[in-house]
Amino acid sequence: MDDLAARRARFRELHQEGCFVIPNPWDQGSAIVLERLGFPALASSSAGLAFSRGLPDDAAVLSRDVVLEHLLELVAATNVPLNADFQSGYAADPATLGRSVQLCVGTGVAGLSIEDASGDPLRPLFSLDQAVERIRAARGAIDASGADVLLTGRAECFLVGHDDPLRESIRRLQAYAEAGADVLYAPGLPDRDAIRDVVRALAPKPVNVLIGNNMGLRVPEVAELGARRISVGAALARAAWTAFRSAARAIAEEGDFRGFDGIASTAEVSGWFHVQLPPK
């Protein structure tokens, strides 16, 4: 079994029982650190990648080619399974989406997610029929590749706005499960009750829960609610940017270096990484 096949098999195993945290790096360095902290799998973050390029979190600012190159870098930097935040598949129509998914699978990822956000401010969600066809196209592309890659169907109702986001998220995710999604995900669930309701409605399919802020929940509590996977989206990238901006602002506005209190030394950070140098 080659390395990618082994990673993909491990990723599927992680979803069979229990609950695991899949944090979201935004570059090779953050991916390496997260792997060395012992996380069993990682997930890319489109927002984290955008921030690293000096861009806002907007689906239109990152091209498919940029994202595919980023995924190749993350897969090469680590030895754990990687799930791709593949946004809306970089296409509206199912046929082009299927081609995009084929290219994504070719980067070596162990899983990928497809959103139902349309990018249209007037109709921010694809219709349910359209969204289901898009999931079917993604499923077909994965199956045609012969790779054991997990497909996550995402309902964006809480993020883009809906009159009844919980009910509509459940309705959509149930349809995505029928269309071939392996994992279901409604980012933005606001509380314990919403998490529990989604998990129960979609059982026995595994559910990913996003913890993007301190909701007062610890990992064991999210696990008790029935979540199989916990991601953090851009929260780690936002935490890093927040600390950076706070330290830099104190210097710029007050001439104060208090933001450097407690930071790791250059030698310590260097020790988080290693390269095999050629012999002299």
N, C-alpha and C positions, 0 to 999 in steps of 0.2 A: 504493500500500500504506500503510494507516494505521500509526500508531506502534506500537500493540499487536501488530498482525500482523507488523511488522518485528521486534519484540523476540522474538516467538514463533518466527519463522523462524530468527533468529540462535541461539536456544536449541537448536533442533533441530540446526542445523549444528555447534554445539559438541560434540555427542554423536557425530558421525560418525567422528571420528578424533582421535588424540592424547589428552591428559589435561588437565583444567583444574580449578582450585580454585574452589569456590563457597562463600564464607564466609557466616556467619549473623549478620546484624544483629539487634538487638532493639528498635530504634526508628528514627525518621526520621534522627536525627543520626548514629547508627552506620552506617546504610545509605549516607548521603551520603559519609561518610569512606571507606568501603570502595569505593564506586564511583570516587572520586577517586584512590584508590591503584591503580586500573587493573584491578580484578577484572572479568571479562567478564559475570558473572552473580552473583546473590545468592540466598540461601534464608532463609526465615523460621525462627525457632526458637521452638517453643512454650514450652520451658523459659525461654529468655531473656525472652520476653514475660511469663511468669508472674513471674519475679524482678522485673521492672520494675514490676509491680503489687503487690509485697510478698506474693507467693503462692509456694507450693512447686511443684515440677515434678510435677504430678499432672493427668492428663487431665480430671478432674472439676471442676477449679477455673476453667477458662476456658470460657465459653459459645461457641456457634457464632457468635453475633452479635458478640461481642467480637473473636474471631479474624478474622472477615470485615472488620470495621472496621480492624483492624490491617493486614490485607493491602492494603486500599484506600490506607492511609497510606503504606505502603512503595512501592507501585507509583507513587503520585503523587510521591514524594520523589526518585525516581531515573529514569534513562533506560536501565537495563540490564534484562535478563529477570529475573524473580523466580519462584523455585520455592516453593510453599507447603508448609510442614510442617503437613499437615491432619490429623495424628494418626489416629484411627480413623474419620474421616469424620463424627464427631458423631452417629453412629447405629449401631445393631446390625443392623437389617434392611436388605437391599439396596435396597428402594424408597426409604426415607428417606435412605439414604446417597447414592443417585443425585441426590436433590433437593439435598442439601448440596453435592455436587460441582458441580451446575449453578450454585449461588450462588457457589461459590469461583471458578469460571471467570469469572463475571461481574465479579469484582474486577479483572480484567486480568492475572492471573498467567500465566506462560508454562509452568508445570508445577505438579504437585501430587503429594504422596505419600500413600498410604493404608497404615496399619499393620494387622497382624493380631492386635494385642493386644486382648483382650476387656474388660479392666478387672475381670474376675472373679478374685479371689485364689485360688479353688479350681481354676479352669480358665482360666489367664491368656492362653491363645491360643484364638482361634476354631478350630473344627475345620477341617481342610483344605478340606472341601467348602464350609463356610460362607465361609471366607476367599476361595476361588475365586469364589464367587457374588458376593461383595462387590467383587472386582476387576472382574468382568464388568459389574456395575452401574455402577461408576465409569467404565469404558471406554464403556459405552453412553451415559452422560450427557454425556461429553466429545464423543463423535461426534455426538450429537443437537444439541449447541450449534453445530457447524460451526466451532469454534475449533481451531486447531492447538496444542493443549496436551498436553504430555508427561505420561504417567502413570507414576509410580514405585511399584512394589510393594515393601513392606517386610516382612521376616521378623524378628520381634522375639525370636527364640529365645534369643539371647545375653543380652538385657536382662531378660527376665522369668523365665528359667530353663527348662532342658530337659535331659533325660538325655544327649542327643547333639545339642547345638545346631548343630554344623557340618553334619552329615548332614541334619538336619531343615530347616535353613535352605536348603540346596541343593534339597531335595525341594520345599519350598514355593515357592521362587523360580522353579524350572522350571515349576511349575504356574501361577504368576502370569504368567509370560511367555506361556504358551499361552492364558491368559485375556485377554490384551491389554495387559499392562504393557509400556511402552517401555523402562524402566530398572529395574534390580533393585538391592536394597539390604538388607544384613543388618548393621545397626549392632552394634558391639561385637566385630567380628572381632579376635582377640587378637594375631595375629602375621603375619609374612610368609607362612608356609605356608598359613594359613587364607585370607588374601587371594588367594593364587595358586590355591588349590583352588576357591574360589567363582568367580573369573573364568573359569577353564578350564571349569568345569561349565556355565556360562551363556553361553559364547561362541556366537554373535557379539553377543549383547545387551550393551549398555553396563552397567557395574556402578559404583555409587557406593560409595566407601569412606569411613567416618567415621574421622577422626583427632581424637579428643577429648582426648588427652594426648600427651606426648612419648614416642613409641614407639621413638625412635631412627631413624625413617625420614624422609627428605627427599622433597620432591615428585617429583624425578626417579626415585627408587627406587620409589615407589608406582606411578608411571607404568610403570616397567619390569615391574612385577608384572601389568600389564594393566588397571589401573583406568582408567576413562574420566573419572570425576568424583570429586573429593575435597571433602567437606564437613567442618565442624568442630563442628556441633551448637551446644551452649551454651558451648563452651570459651572463646570470646572474651568472652561475657558473664561467665563465671566468672572469667576473668582480670581483668576490670574490677572486679568486686565484690571479688575478693581484694585487689587493690591499695587500693581504697577502704577496706575494713574494716581492713587493716593500718595504714594511715595514721591512721585515726580512733582505732583502739585505742591507738596510741602516744601520742596526745594525751590520751585519757581516762585511761589507766592510768599514764603516765609523765610527762605534761606535755611530751612531746618532739615536735618537728615534723619529724623526719627523713624522714617519709613524703613530704614535699614536695620532697625533693632531686631535681633533674633534671626536674621537671614543666614542661610547656609553660606559657607566660605566657597571660594572658587574651587579649592581642592575637593571639598565635599561634593559639590555639584558635578565636577569632573568624574568623581568616583561613581556616579550614577550611570555613566556611560563608559564603554570601552571599545577600542578598535584594535584589530589585529594588525600591528605595524610590520612591514617587511624587515627582515634582519639587516643590520648594518654591515 
